[in-house]
Amino acid sequence: MTATQPVAKGDTVNVHYVGTLEDGSEFDSSKSRNQVLTFTVGGTQVITGFSNAVIGMEVGETRNITLSPEEAYGMPNKEAVSNVSRTVFPEGFEFVKGSTVSGTNGHGQPLLAKILDYTETEVTLDMNHPLAGMILNFEIELESVD
């Protein structure tokens, strides 16, 4: 692909990006890691809105986008909040409201959850993505197309 051909669905692209929230705080940046993000446009490696945003870009171009929750991580799902027994945590585990914990589900798949509350016997976990329900801003710079 030449530098003058715009990106199309199915292309593999290399981008640098900076992601910010509505208040301007940065939640992620490939630039700070000095590592490009490589993905196939229209694939499942990145959120839909991000993937769609690079369509039509040319190498060297920078684009600023704002994604609604539906284009990003969706709205929080009430069904992703559940109570689990404290016994699933290691003995001596320190429970802190708002902290993130990692583990595996019943099928052995990894999961992250936020502790919403806890009692003597149960822990309330929120397994929604931490950015669910949020409007996200990205500055995307197209480095190259493979």
MARVEX-97254 format. One record per atom (N, C-alpha, C): atom name; residue number from 0; x, y, z; residue in three letters. Coordinates in nm, 3 decimals, always signed. Layout:
BEGIN
(site 'CA', NUM, (X, Y, Z), 'Ala')
...
END
This chain:
BEGIN
(site 'N', 0, (+0.085, -0.118, +0.000), 'Met')
(site 'CA', 0, (+0.000, +0.000, +0.000), 'Met')
(site 'C', 0, (+0.089, +0.124, +0.000), 'Met')
(site 'N', 1, (+0.057, +0.218, -0.080), 'Thr')
(site 'CA', 1, (+0.132, +0.342, -0.082), 'Thr')
(site 'C', 1, (+0.077, +0.437, +0.023), 'Thr')
(site 'N', 2, (+0.154, +0.540, +0.052), 'Ala')
(site 'CA', 2, (+0.115, +0.637, +0.154), 'Ala')
(site 'C', 2, (-0.009, +0.715, +0.113), 'Ala')
(site 'N', 3, (-0.045, +0.713, -0.017), 'Thr')
(site 'CA', 3, (-0.158, +0.793, -0.061), 'Thr')
(site 'C', 3, (-0.289, +0.716, -0.061), 'Thr')
(site 'N', 4, (-0.284, +0.584, -0.041), 'Gln')
(site 'CA', 4, (-0.407, +0.506, -0.038), 'Gln')
(site 'C', 4, (-0.468, +0.513, +0.102), 'Gln')
(site 'N', 5, (-0.593, +0.550, +0.110), 'Pro')
(site 'CA', 5, (-0.656, +0.555, +0.242), 'Pro')
(site 'C', 5, (-0.680, +0.415, +0.299), 'Pro')
(site 'N', 6, (-0.683, +0.407, +0.430), 'Val')
(site 'CA', 6, (-0.706, +0.280, +0.500), 'Val')
(site 'C', 6, (-0.846, +0.229, +0.469), 'Val')
(site 'N', 7, (-0.855, +0.099, +0.448), 'Ala')
(site 'CA', 7, (-0.984, +0.034, +0.423), 'Ala')
(site 'C', 7, (-1.001, -0.083, +0.520), 'Ala')
(site 'N', 8, (-1.125, -0.127, +0.535), 'Lys')
(site 'CA', 8, (-1.155, -0.242, +0.619), 'Lys')
(site 'C', 8, (-1.072, -0.361, +0.571), 'Lys')
(site 'N', 9, (-1.014, -0.433, +0.664), 'Gly')
(site 'CA', 9, (-0.930, -0.548, +0.632), 'Gly')
(site 'C', 9, (-0.782, -0.516, +0.632), 'Gly')
(site 'N', 10, (-0.745, -0.388, +0.625), 'Asp')
(site 'CA', 10, (-0.604, -0.349, +0.631), 'Asp')
(site 'C', 10, (-0.551, -0.370, +0.772), 'Asp')
(site 'N', 11, (-0.423, -0.403, +0.783), 'Thr')
(site 'CA', 11, (-0.356, -0.409, +0.912), 'Thr')
(site 'C', 11, (-0.280, -0.279, +0.928), 'Thr')
(site 'N', 12, (-0.309, -0.208, +1.037), 'Val')
(site 'CA', 12, (-0.252, -0.076, +1.058), 'Val')
(site 'C', 12, (-0.170, -0.071, +1.186), 'Val')
(site 'N', 13, (-0.079, +0.025, +1.191), 'Asn')
(site 'CA', 13, (+0.003, +0.053, +1.308), 'Asn')
(site 'C', 13, (-0.025, +0.198, +1.346), 'Asn')
(site 'N', 14, (-0.076, +0.218, +1.466), 'Val')
(site 'CA', 14, (-0.112, +0.353, +1.510), 'Val')
(site 'C', 14, (-0.050, +0.384, +1.646), 'Val')
(site 'N', 15, (-0.034, +0.512, +1.669), 'His')
(site 'CA', 15, (-0.008, +0.564, +1.804), 'His')
(site 'C', 15, (-0.135, +0.633, +1.845), 'His')
(site 'N', 16, (-0.166, +0.629, +1.974), 'Tyr')
(site 'CA', 16, (-0.289, +0.693, +2.020), 'Tyr')
(site 'C', 16, (-0.272, +0.742, +2.163), 'Tyr')
(site 'N', 17, (-0.356, +0.839, +2.197), 'Val')
(site 'CA', 17, (-0.370, +0.886, +2.334), 'Val')
(site 'C', 17, (-0.520, +0.887, +2.362), 'Val')
(site 'N', 18, (-0.561, +0.820, +2.470), 'Gly')
(site 'CA', 18, (-0.702, +0.815, +2.508), 'Gly')
(site 'C', 18, (-0.726, +0.899, +2.632), 'Gly')
(site 'N', 19, (-0.828, +0.986, +2.624), 'Thr')
(site 'CA', 19, (-0.862, +1.071, +2.739), 'Thr')
(site 'C', 19, (-1.011, +1.063, +2.768), 'Thr')
(site 'N', 20, (-1.045, +1.094, +2.893), 'Leu')
(site 'CA', 20, (-1.184, +1.101, +2.935), 'Leu')
(site 'C', 20, (-1.236, +1.242, +2.912), 'Leu')
(site 'N', 21, (-1.364, +1.263, +2.938), 'Glu')
(site 'CA', 21, (-1.425, +1.394, +2.916), 'Glu')
(site 'C', 21, (-1.359, +1.504, +2.996), 'Glu')
(site 'N', 22, (-1.304, +1.471, +3.113), 'Asp')
(site 'CA', 22, (-1.238, +1.572, +3.197), 'Asp')
(site 'C', 22, (-1.094, +1.598, +3.154), 'Asp')
(site 'N', 23, (-1.051, +1.532, +3.046), 'Gly')
(site 'CA', 23, (-0.915, +1.552, +2.995), 'Gly')
(site 'C', 23, (-0.811, +1.459, +3.053), 'Gly')
(site 'N', 24, (-0.848, +1.380, +3.153), 'Ser')
(site 'CA', 24, (-0.750, +1.288, +3.212), 'Ser')
(site 'C', 24, (-0.720, +1.173, +3.116), 'Ser')
(site 'N', 25, (-0.595, +1.136, +3.110), 'Glu')
(site 'CA', 25, (-0.549, +1.031, +3.019), 'Glu')
(site 'C', 25, (-0.570, +0.895, +3.083), 'Glu')
(site 'N', 26, (-0.632, +0.802, +3.008), 'Phe')
(site 'CA', 26, (-0.650, +0.667, +3.060), 'Phe')
(site 'C', 26, (-0.561, +0.565, +2.990), 'Phe')
(site 'N', 27, (-0.506, +0.600, +2.875), 'Asp')
(site 'CA', 27, (-0.417, +0.508, +2.804), 'Asp')
(site 'C', 27, (-0.342, +0.584, +2.695), 'Asp')
(site 'N', 28, (-0.221, +0.538, +2.666), 'Ser')
(site 'CA', 28, (-0.141, +0.601, +2.561), 'Ser')
(site 'C', 28, (-0.035, +0.506, +2.511), 'Ser')
(site 'N', 29, (-0.038, +0.480, +2.380), 'Ser')
(site 'CA', 29, (+0.069, +0.400, +2.320), 'Ser')
(site 'C', 29, (+0.198, +0.481, +2.314), 'Ser')
(site 'N', 30, (+0.182, +0.613, +2.307), 'Lys')
(site 'CA', 30, (+0.300, +0.701, +2.300), 'Lys')
(site 'C', 30, (+0.382, +0.693, +2.428), 'Lys')
(site 'N', 31, (+0.315, +0.689, +2.544), 'Ser')
(site 'CA', 31, (+0.390, +0.683, +2.670), 'Ser')
(site 'C', 31, (+0.463, +0.549, +2.683), 'Ser')
(site 'N', 32, (+0.411, +0.445, +2.621), 'Arg')
(site 'CA', 32, (+0.479, +0.314, +2.620), 'Arg')
(site 'C', 32, (+0.579, +0.302, +2.506), 'Arg')
(site 'N', 33, (+0.573, +0.401, +2.414), 'Asn')
(site 'CA', 33, (+0.657, +0.400, +2.293), 'Asn')
(site 'C', 33, (+0.641, +0.268, +2.217), 'Asn')
(site 'N', 34, (+0.513, +0.227, +2.203), 'Gln')
(site 'CA', 34, (+0.483, +0.102, +2.134), 'Gln')
(site 'C', 34, (+0.357, +0.120, +2.051), 'Gln')
(site 'N', 35, (+0.369, +0.105, +1.919), 'Val')
(site 'CA', 35, (+0.252, +0.121, +1.833), 'Val')
(site 'C', 35, (+0.152, +0.010, +1.860), 'Val')
(site 'N', 36, (+0.027, +0.040, +1.831), 'Leu')
(site 'CA', 36, (-0.079, -0.059, +1.837), 'Leu')
(site 'C', 36, (-0.102, -0.109, +1.696), 'Leu')
(site 'N', 37, (-0.098, -0.241, +1.677), 'Thr')
(site 'CA', 37, (-0.121, -0.301, +1.546), 'Thr')
(site 'C', 37, (-0.253, -0.378, +1.553), 'Thr')
(site 'N', 38, (-0.340, -0.352, +1.456), 'Phe')
(site 'CA', 38, (-0.467, -0.425, +1.451), 'Phe')
(site 'C', 38, (-0.520, -0.428, +1.308), 'Phe')
(site 'N', 39, (-0.613, -0.520, +1.284), 'Thr')
(site 'CA', 39, (-0.678, -0.531, +1.154), 'Thr')
(site 'C', 39, (-0.808, -0.452, +1.160), 'Thr')
(site 'N', 40, (-0.823, -0.357, +1.070), 'Val')
(site 'CA', 40, (-0.941, -0.271, +1.065), 'Val')
(site 'C', 40, (-1.065, -0.357, +1.039), 'Val')
(site 'N', 41, (-1.165, -0.342, +1.124), 'Gly')
(site 'CA', 41, (-1.287, -0.420, +1.112), 'Gly')
(site 'C', 41, (-1.281, -0.551, +1.188), 'Gly')
(site 'N', 42, (-1.167, -0.580, +1.250), 'Gly')
(site 'CA', 42, (-1.153, -0.702, +1.330), 'Gly')
(site 'C', 42, (-1.205, -0.682, +1.471), 'Gly')
(site 'N', 43, (-1.164, -0.771, +1.559), 'Thr')
(site 'CA', 43, (-1.214, -0.766, +1.697), 'Thr')
(site 'C', 43, (-1.107, -0.731, +1.799), 'Thr')
(site 'N', 44, (-0.988, -0.688, +1.754), 'Gln')
(site 'CA', 44, (-0.879, -0.659, +1.848), 'Gln')
(site 'C', 44, (-0.900, -0.530, +1.926), 'Gln')
(site 'N', 45, (-0.973, -0.434, +1.870), 'Val')
(site 'CA', 45, (-0.995, -0.305, +1.936), 'Val')
(site 'C', 45, (-1.145, -0.274, +1.933), 'Val')
(site 'N', 46, (-1.186, -0.176, +2.013), 'Ile')
(site 'CA', 46, (-1.327, -0.139, +2.015), 'Ile')
(site 'C', 46, (-1.371, -0.088, +1.877), 'Ile')
(site 'N', 47, (-1.497, -0.111, +1.846), 'Thr')
(site 'CA', 47, (-1.552, -0.082, +1.714), 'Thr')
(site 'C', 47, (-1.529, +0.062, +1.669), 'Thr')
(site 'N', 48, (-1.559, +0.157, +1.756), 'Gly')
(site 'CA', 48, (-1.545, +0.298, +1.719), 'Gly')
(site 'C', 48, (-1.403, +0.336, +1.684), 'Gly')
(site 'N', 49, (-1.307, +0.278, +1.756), 'Phe')
(site 'CA', 49, (-1.165, +0.305, +1.729), 'Phe')
(site 'C', 49, (-1.126, +0.248, +1.593), 'Phe')
(site 'N', 50, (-1.168, +0.125, +1.567), 'Ser')
(site 'CA', 50, (-1.137, +0.061, +1.440), 'Ser')
(site 'C', 50, (-1.198, +0.138, +1.323), 'Ser')
(site 'N', 51, (-1.323, +0.178, +1.337), 'Asn')
(site 'CA', 51, (-1.390, +0.252, +1.230), 'Asn')
(site 'C', 51, (-1.327, +0.389, +1.206), 'Asn')
(site 'N', 52, (-1.268, +0.447, +1.309), 'Ala')
(site 'CA', 52, (-1.212, +0.582, +1.298), 'Ala')
(site 'C', 52, (-1.092, +0.590, +1.204), 'Ala')
(site 'N', 53, (-1.021, +0.480, +1.187), 'Val')
(site 'CA', 53, (-0.902, +0.486, +1.101), 'Val')
(site 'C', 53, (-0.935, +0.466, +0.953), 'Val')
(site 'N', 54, (-1.058, +0.424, +0.924), 'Ile')
(site 'CA', 54, (-1.096, +0.406, +0.783), 'Ile')
(site 'C', 54, (-1.089, +0.540, +0.712), 'Ile')
(site 'N', 55, (-1.020, +0.542, +0.602), 'Gly')
(site 'CA', 55, (-1.004, +0.664, +0.524), 'Gly')
(site 'C', 55, (-0.880, +0.745, +0.560), 'Gly')
(site 'N', 56, (-0.812, +0.708, +0.668), 'Met')
(site 'CA', 56, (-0.690, +0.782, +0.706), 'Met')
(site 'C', 56, (-0.575, +0.745, +0.612), 'Met')
(site 'N', 57, (-0.477, +0.835, +0.605), 'Glu')
(site 'CA', 57, (-0.356, +0.811, +0.528), 'Glu')
(site 'C', 57, (-0.237, +0.816, +0.622), 'Glu')
(site 'N', 58, (-0.130, +0.745, +0.585), 'Val')
(site 'CA', 58, (-0.010, +0.740, +0.669), 'Val')
(site 'C', 58, (+0.037, +0.881, +0.701), 'Val')
(site 'N', 59, (+0.066, +0.904, +0.829), 'Gly')
(site 'CA', 59, (+0.110, +1.035, +0.876), 'Gly')
(site 'C', 59, (-0.003, +1.124, +0.925), 'Gly')
(site 'N', 60, (-0.127, +1.085, +0.896), 'Glu')
(site 'CA', 60, (-0.243, +1.165, +0.937), 'Glu')
(site 'C', 60, (-0.273, +1.142, +1.085), 'Glu')
(site 'N', 61, (-0.321, +1.246, +1.151), 'Thr')
(site 'CA', 61, (-0.368, +1.237, +1.290), 'Thr')
(site 'C', 61, (-0.515, +1.275, +1.291), 'Thr')
(site 'N', 62, (-0.593, +1.198, +1.364), 'Arg')
(site 'CA', 62, (-0.737, +1.222, +1.372), 'Arg')
(site 'C', 62, (-0.778, +1.223, +1.519), 'Arg')
(site 'N', 63, (-0.863, +1.319, +1.556), 'Asn')
(site 'CA', 63, (-0.919, +1.326, +1.691), 'Asn')
(site 'C', 63, (-1.064, +1.283, +1.684), 'Asn')
(site 'N', 64, (-1.101, +1.187, +1.770), 'Ile')
(site 'CA', 64, (-1.238, +1.135, +1.768), 'Ile')
(site 'C', 64, (-1.294, +1.132, +1.910), 'Ile')
(site 'N', 65, (-1.425, +1.133, +1.917), 'Thr')
(site 'CA', 65, (-1.497, +1.115, +2.042), 'Thr')
(site 'C', 65, (-1.592, +0.999, +2.022), 'Thr')
(site 'N', 66, (-1.586, +0.901, +2.112), 'Leu')
(site 'CA', 66, (-1.669, +0.782, +2.101), 'Leu')
(site 'C', 66, (-1.774, +0.780, +2.212), 'Leu')
(site 'N', 67, (-1.896, +0.751, +2.173), 'Ser')
(site 'CA', 67, (-2.003, +0.731, +2.271), 'Ser')
(site 'C', 67, (-1.978, +0.597, +2.341), 'Ser')
(site 'N', 68, (-2.040, +0.574, +2.455), 'Pro')
(site 'CA', 68, (-2.023, +0.444, +2.520), 'Pro')
(site 'C', 68, (-2.059, +0.327, +2.428), 'Pro')
(site 'N', 69, (-2.161, +0.344, +2.345), 'Glu')
(site 'CA', 69, (-2.202, +0.237, +2.255), 'Glu')
(site 'C', 69, (-2.094, +0.204, +2.152), 'Glu')
(site 'N', 70, (-2.012, +0.301, +2.115), 'Glu')
(site 'CA', 70, (-1.903, +0.278, +2.018), 'Glu')
(site 'C', 70, (-1.777, +0.228, +2.087), 'Glu')
(site 'N', 71, (-1.779, +0.230, +2.221), 'Ala')
(site 'CA', 71, (-1.659, +0.194, +2.298), 'Ala')
(site 'C', 71, (-1.687, +0.067, +2.378), 'Ala')
(site 'N', 72, (-1.706, +0.079, +2.508), 'Tyr')
(site 'CA', 72, (-1.721, -0.038, +2.595), 'Tyr')
(site 'C', 72, (-1.865, -0.063, +2.638), 'Tyr')
(site 'N', 73, (-1.960, +0.008, +2.578), 'Gly')
(site 'CA', 73, (-2.100, -0.013, +2.609), 'Gly')
(site 'C', 73, (-2.141, +0.052, +2.740), 'Gly')
(site 'N', 74, (-2.266, +0.036, +2.771), 'Met')
(site 'CA', 74, (-2.320, +0.087, +2.896), 'Met')
(site 'C', 74, (-2.303, -0.020, +3.003), 'Met')
(site 'N', 75, (-2.291, +0.021, +3.128), 'Pro')
(site 'CA', 75, (-2.279, -0.079, +3.235), 'Pro')
(site 'C', 75, (-2.398, -0.174, +3.234), 'Pro')
(site 'N', 76, (-2.372, -0.301, +3.257), 'Asn')
(site 'CA', 76, (-2.474, -0.404, +3.258), 'Asn')
(site 'C', 76, (-2.498, -0.447, +3.402), 'Asn')
(site 'N', 77, (-2.621, -0.430, +3.450), 'Lys')
(site 'CA', 77, (-2.655, -0.467, +3.588), 'Lys')
(site 'C', 77, (-2.627, -0.614, +3.616), 'Lys')
(site 'N', 78, (-2.637, -0.697, +3.513), 'Glu')
(site 'CA', 78, (-2.614, -0.841, +3.530), 'Glu')
(site 'C', 78, (-2.466, -0.873, +3.551), 'Glu')
(site 'N', 79, (-2.378, -0.777, +3.526), 'Ala')
(site 'CA', 79, (-2.235, -0.798, +3.547), 'Ala')
(site 'C', 79, (-2.193, -0.767, +3.691), 'Ala')
(site 'N', 80, (-2.291, -0.733, +3.774), 'Val')
(site 'CA', 80, (-2.267, -0.710, +3.917), 'Val')
(site 'C', 80, (-2.323, -0.831, +3.991), 'Val')
(site 'N', 81, (-2.239, -0.894, +4.072), 'Ser')
(site 'CA', 81, (-2.287, -1.012, +4.144), 'Ser')
(site 'C', 81, (-2.219, -1.025, +4.279), 'Ser')
(site 'N', 82, (-2.282, -1.105, +4.363), 'Asn')
(site 'CA', 82, (-2.226, -1.135, +4.494), 'Asn')
(site 'C', 82, (-2.160, -1.271, +4.489), 'Asn')
(site 'N', 83, (-2.041, -1.278, +4.547), 'Val')
(site 'CA', 83, (-1.970, -1.406, +4.558), 'Val')
(site 'C', 83, (-1.932, -1.426, +4.704), 'Val')
(site 'N', 84, (-1.910, -1.549, +4.738), 'Ser')
(site 'CA', 84, (-1.869, -1.583, +4.874), 'Ser')
(site 'C', 84, (-1.727, -1.534, +4.900), 'Ser')
(site 'N', 85, (-1.703, -1.485, +5.020), 'Arg')
(site 'CA', 85, (-1.567, -1.443, +5.057), 'Arg')
(site 'C', 85, (-1.470, -1.560, +5.049), 'Arg')
(site 'N', 86, (-1.523, -1.683, +5.054), 'Thr')
(site 'CA', 86, (-1.434, -1.800, +5.053), 'Thr')
(site 'C', 86, (-1.361, -1.819, +4.920), 'Thr')
(site 'N', 87, (-1.405, -1.749, +4.812), 'Val')
(site 'CA', 87, (-1.334, -1.761, +4.685), 'Val')
(site 'C', 87, (-1.204, -1.681, +4.685), 'Val')
(site 'N', 88, (-1.186, -1.598, +4.786), 'Phe')
(site 'CA', 88, (-1.064, -1.518, +4.798), 'Phe')
(site 'C', 88, (-0.966, -1.589, +4.892), 'Phe')
(site 'N', 89, (-0.837, -1.566, +4.872), 'Pro')
(site 'CA', 89, (-0.738, -1.629, +4.960), 'Pro')
(site 'C', 89, (-0.755, -1.584, +5.106), 'Pro')
(site 'N', 90, (-0.718, -1.671, +5.197), 'Glu')
(site 'CA', 90, (-0.725, -1.637, +5.339), 'Glu')
(site 'C', 90, (-0.637, -1.515, +5.365), 'Glu')
(site 'N', 91, (-0.688, -1.421, +5.442), 'Gly')
(site 'CA', 91, (-0.613, -1.300, +5.474), 'Gly')
(site 'C', 91, (-0.622, -1.191, +5.370), 'Gly')
(site 'N', 92, (-0.702, -1.213, +5.263), 'Phe')
(site 'CA', 92, (-0.716, -1.111, +5.158), 'Phe')
(site 'C', 92, (-0.771, -0.983, +5.219), 'Phe')
(site 'N', 93, (-0.714, -0.870, +5.180), 'Glu')
(site 'CA', 93, (-0.760, -0.741, +5.230), 'Glu')
(site 'C', 93, (-0.860, -0.681, +5.132), 'Glu')
(site 'N', 94, (-0.984, -0.670, +5.176), 'Phe')
(site 'CA', 94, (-1.090, -0.615, +5.093), 'Phe')
(site 'C', 94, (-1.091, -0.463, +5.104), 'Phe')
(site 'N', 95, (-1.089, -0.396, +4.986), 'Val')
(site 'CA', 95, (-1.093, -0.251, +4.981), 'Val')
(site 'C', 95, (-1.197, -0.211, +4.877), 'Val')
(site 'N', 96, (-1.300, -0.137, +4.921), 'Lys')
(site 'CA', 96, (-1.402, -0.090, +4.827), 'Lys')
(site 'C', 96, (-1.336, -0.007, +4.718), 'Lys')
(site 'N', 97, (-1.375, -0.034, +4.593), 'Gly')
(site 'CA', 97, (-1.321, +0.040, +4.480), 'Gly')
(site 'C', 97, (-1.197, -0.019, +4.419), 'Gly')
(site 'N', 98, (-1.136, -0.115, +4.486), 'Ser')
(site 'CA', 98, (-1.014, -0.176, +4.430), 'Ser')
(site 'C', 98, (-1.050, -0.280, +4.324), 'Ser')
(site 'N', 99, (-0.955, -0.307, +4.237), 'Thr')
(site 'CA', 99, (-0.975, -0.405, +4.130), 'Thr')
(site 'C', 99, (-0.909, -0.536, +4.169), 'Thr')
(site 'N', 100, (-0.979, -0.644, +4.145), 'Val')
(site 'CA', 100, (-0.927, -0.778, +4.173), 'Val')
(site 'C', 100, (-0.929, -0.858, +4.043), 'Val')
(site 'N', 101, (-0.842, -0.956, +4.035), 'Ser')
(site 'CA', 101, (-0.838, -1.043, +3.917), 'Ser')
(site 'C', 101, (-0.858, -1.187, +3.962), 'Ser')
(site 'N', 102, (-0.908, -1.265, +3.871), 'Gly')
(site 'CA', 102, (-0.930, -1.407, +3.899), 'Gly')
(site 'C', 102, (-0.974, -1.476, +3.773), 'Gly')
(site 'N', 103, (-1.041, -1.589, +3.791), 'Thr')
(site 'CA', 103, (-1.095, -1.663, +3.677), 'Thr')
(site 'C', 103, (-1.240, -1.695, +3.706), 'Thr')
(site 'N', 104, (-1.317, -1.706, +3.598), 'Asn')
(site 'CA', 104, (-1.458, -1.743, +3.615), 'Asn')
(site 'C', 104, (-1.469, -1.895, +3.623), 'Asn')
(site 'N', 105, (-1.591, -1.945, +3.628), 'Gly')
(site 'CA', 105, (-1.615, -2.089, +3.639), 'Gly')
(site 'C', 105, (-1.564, -2.170, +3.521), 'Gly')
(site 'N', 106, (-1.534, -2.101, +3.410), 'His')
(site 'CA', 106, (-1.483, -2.169, +3.291), 'His')
(site 'C', 106, (-1.332, -2.154, +3.277), 'His')
(site 'N', 107, (-1.268, -2.096, +3.379), 'Gly')
(site 'CA', 107, (-1.123, -2.078, +3.377), 'Gly')
(site 'C', 107, (-1.076, -1.957, +3.299), 'Gly')
(site 'N', 108, (-1.170, -1.873, +3.253), 'Gln')
(site 'CA', 108, (-1.132, -1.754, +3.178), 'Gln')
(site 'C', 108, (-1.095, -1.641, +3.275), 'Gln')
(site 'N', 109, (-0.992, -1.561, +3.241), 'Pro')
(site 'CA', 109, (-0.953, -1.452, +3.330), 'Pro')
(site 'C', 109, (-1.060, -1.343, +3.337), 'Pro')
(site 'N', 110, (-1.070, -1.280, +3.454), 'Leu')
(site 'CA', 110, (-1.163, -1.170, +3.468), 'Leu')
(site 'C', 110, (-1.107, -1.067, +3.565), 'Leu')
(site 'N', 111, (-1.151, -0.944, +3.544), 'Leu')
(site 'CA', 111, (-1.120, -0.833, +3.635), 'Leu')
(site 'C', 111, (-1.252, -0.785, +3.692), 'Leu')
(site 'N', 112, (-1.250, -0.745, +3.817), 'Ala')
(site 'CA', 112, (-1.372, -0.694, +3.879), 'Ala')
(site 'C', 112, (-1.335, -0.588, +3.981), 'Ala')
(site 'N', 113, (-1.430, -0.500, +4.006), 'Lys')
(site 'CA', 113, (-1.414, -0.394, +4.106), 'Lys')
(site 'C', 113, (-1.497, -0.432, +4.229), 'Lys')
(site 'N', 114, (-1.437, -0.421, +4.346), 'Ile')
(site 'CA', 114, (-1.510, -0.449, +4.469), 'Ile')
(site 'C', 114, (-1.600, -0.329, +4.500), 'Ile')
(site 'N', 115, (-1.732, -0.354, +4.497), 'Leu')
(site 'CA', 115, (-1.827, -0.249, +4.528), 'Leu')
(site 'C', 115, (-1.859, -0.244, +4.677), 'Leu')
(site 'N', 116, (-1.865, -0.363, +4.739), 'Asp')
(site 'CA', 116, (-1.899, -0.371, +4.880), 'Asp')
(site 'C', 116, (-1.861, -0.510, +4.930), 'Asp')
(site 'N', 117, (-1.861, -0.527, +5.062), 'Tyr')
(site 'CA', 117, (-1.837, -0.660, +5.118), 'Tyr')
(site 'C', 117, (-1.895, -0.667, +5.259), 'Tyr')
(site 'N', 118, (-1.930, -0.790, +5.296), 'Thr')
(site 'CA', 118, (-1.981, -0.818, +5.430), 'Thr')
(site 'C', 118, (-1.896, -0.928, +5.490), 'Thr')
(site 'N', 119, (-1.940, -0.980, +5.601), 'Glu')
(site 'CA', 119, (-1.868, -1.091, +5.666), 'Glu')
(site 'C', 119, (-1.864, -1.216, +5.578), 'Glu')
(site 'N', 120, (-1.966, -1.231, +5.491), 'Thr')
(site 'CA', 120, (-1.978, -1.355, +5.414), 'Thr')
(site 'C', 120, (-1.971, -1.337, +5.262), 'Thr')
(site 'N', 121, (-2.001, -1.217, +5.213), 'Glu')
(site 'CA', 121, (-2.008, -1.196, +5.068), 'Glu')
(site 'C', 121, (-1.931, -1.074, +5.022), 'Glu')
(site 'N', 122, (-1.897, -1.077, +4.892), 'Val')
(site 'CA', 122, (-1.831, -0.963, +4.827), 'Val')
(site 'C', 122, (-1.914, -0.929, +4.703), 'Val')
(site 'N', 123, (-1.948, -0.801, +4.685), 'Thr')
(site 'CA', 123, (-2.020, -0.757, +4.566), 'Thr')
(site 'C', 123, (-1.918, -0.708, +4.465), 'Thr')
(site 'N', 124, (-1.917, -0.775, +4.348), 'Leu')
(site 'CA', 124, (-1.820, -0.744, +4.243), 'Leu')
(site 'C', 124, (-1.889, -0.687, +4.120), 'Leu')
(site 'N', 125, (-1.826, -0.588, +4.059), 'Asp')
(site 'CA', 125, (-1.871, -0.530, +3.933), 'Asp')
(site 'C', 125, (-1.773, -0.574, +3.826), 'Asp')
(site 'N', 126, (-1.821, -0.657, +3.732), 'Met')
(site 'CA', 126, (-1.735, -0.710, +3.627), 'Met')
(site 'C', 126, (-1.750, -0.636, +3.494), 'Met')
(site 'N', 127, (-1.818, -0.519, +3.498), 'Asn')
(site 'CA', 127, (-1.823, -0.435, +3.379), 'Asn')
(site 'C', 127, (-1.683, -0.383, +3.350), 'Asn')
(site 'N', 128, (-1.657, -0.351, +3.223), 'His')
(site 'CA', 128, (-1.529, -0.289, +3.189), 'His')
(site 'C', 128, (-1.521, -0.157, +3.264), 'His')
(site 'N', 129, (-1.402, -0.121, +3.315), 'Pro')
(site 'CA', 129, (-1.389, +0.005, +3.390), 'Pro')
(site 'C', 129, (-1.430, +0.130, +3.311), 'Pro')
(site 'N', 130, (-1.426, +0.124, +3.179), 'Leu')
(site 'CA', 130, (-1.462, +0.239, +3.097), 'Leu')
(site 'C', 130, (-1.605, +0.229, +3.041), 'Leu')
(site 'N', 131, (-1.681, +0.129, +3.085), 'Ala')
(site 'CA', 131, (-1.820, +0.115, +3.041), 'Ala')
(site 'C', 131, (-1.899, +0.239, +3.083), 'Ala')
(site 'N', 132, (-1.981, +0.288, +2.991), 'Gly')
(site 'CA', 132, (-2.065, +0.404, +3.018), 'Gly')
(site 'C', 132, (-1.996, +0.538, +2.999), 'Gly')
(site 'N', 133, (-1.871, +0.536, +2.961), 'Met')
(site 'CA', 133, (-1.796, +0.662, +2.948), 'Met')
(site 'C', 133, (-1.778, +0.705, +2.802), 'Met')
(site 'N', 134, (-1.777, +0.836, +2.783), 'Ile')
(site 'CA', 134, (-1.742, +0.894, +2.654), 'Ile')
(site 'C', 134, (-1.590, +0.901, +2.649), 'Ile')
(site 'N', 135, (-1.533, +0.849, +2.541), 'Leu')
(site 'CA', 135, (-1.387, +0.843, +2.528), 'Leu')
(site 'C', 135, (-1.339, +0.927, +2.411), 'Leu')
(site 'N', 136, (-1.228, +0.997, +2.433), 'Asn')
(site 'CA', 136, (-1.164, +1.076, +2.328), 'Asn')
(site 'C', 136, (-1.032, +1.010, +2.292), 'Asn')
(site 'N', 137, (-1.003, +1.006, +2.163), 'Phe')
(site 'CA', 137, (-0.876, +0.952, +2.117), 'Phe')
(site 'C', 137, (-0.811, +1.045, +2.016), 'Phe')
(site 'N', 138, (-0.681, +1.058, +2.028), 'Glu')
(site 'CA', 138, (-0.600, +1.117, +1.923), 'Glu')
(site 'C', 138, (-0.527, +0.999, +1.861), 'Glu')
(site 'N', 139, (-0.554, +0.974, +1.732), 'Ile')
(site 'CA', 139, (-0.498, +0.858, +1.662), 'Ile')
(site 'C', 139, (-0.407, +0.907, +1.551), 'Ile')
(site 'N', 140, (-0.285, +0.856, +1.550), 'Glu')
(site 'CA', 140, (-0.189, +0.889, +1.444), 'Glu')
(site 'C', 140, (-0.154, +0.762, +1.368), 'Glu')
(site 'N', 141, (-0.182, +0.761, +1.238), 'Leu')
(site 'CA', 141, (-0.154, +0.644, +1.155), 'Leu')
(site 'C', 141, (-0.006, +0.643, +1.118), 'Leu')
(site 'N', 142, (+0.067, +0.546, +1.173), 'Glu')
(site 'CA', 142, (+0.211, +0.532, +1.149), 'Glu')
(site 'C', 142, (+0.241, +0.460, +1.018), 'Glu')
(site 'N', 143, (+0.172, +0.348, +0.996), 'Ser')
(site 'CA', 143, (+0.197, +0.269, +0.875), 'Ser')
(site 'C', 143, (+0.084, +0.170, +0.852), 'Ser')
(site 'N', 144, (+0.081, +0.116, +0.731), 'Val')
(site 'CA', 144, (-0.015, +0.013, +0.693), 'Val')
(site 'C', 144, (+0.065, -0.104, +0.640), 'Val')
(site 'N', 145, (+0.041, -0.221, +0.695), 'Asp')
(site 'CA', 145, (+0.116, -0.341, +0.651), 'Asp')
(site 'C', 145, (+0.051, -0.406, +0.531), 'Asp')
END
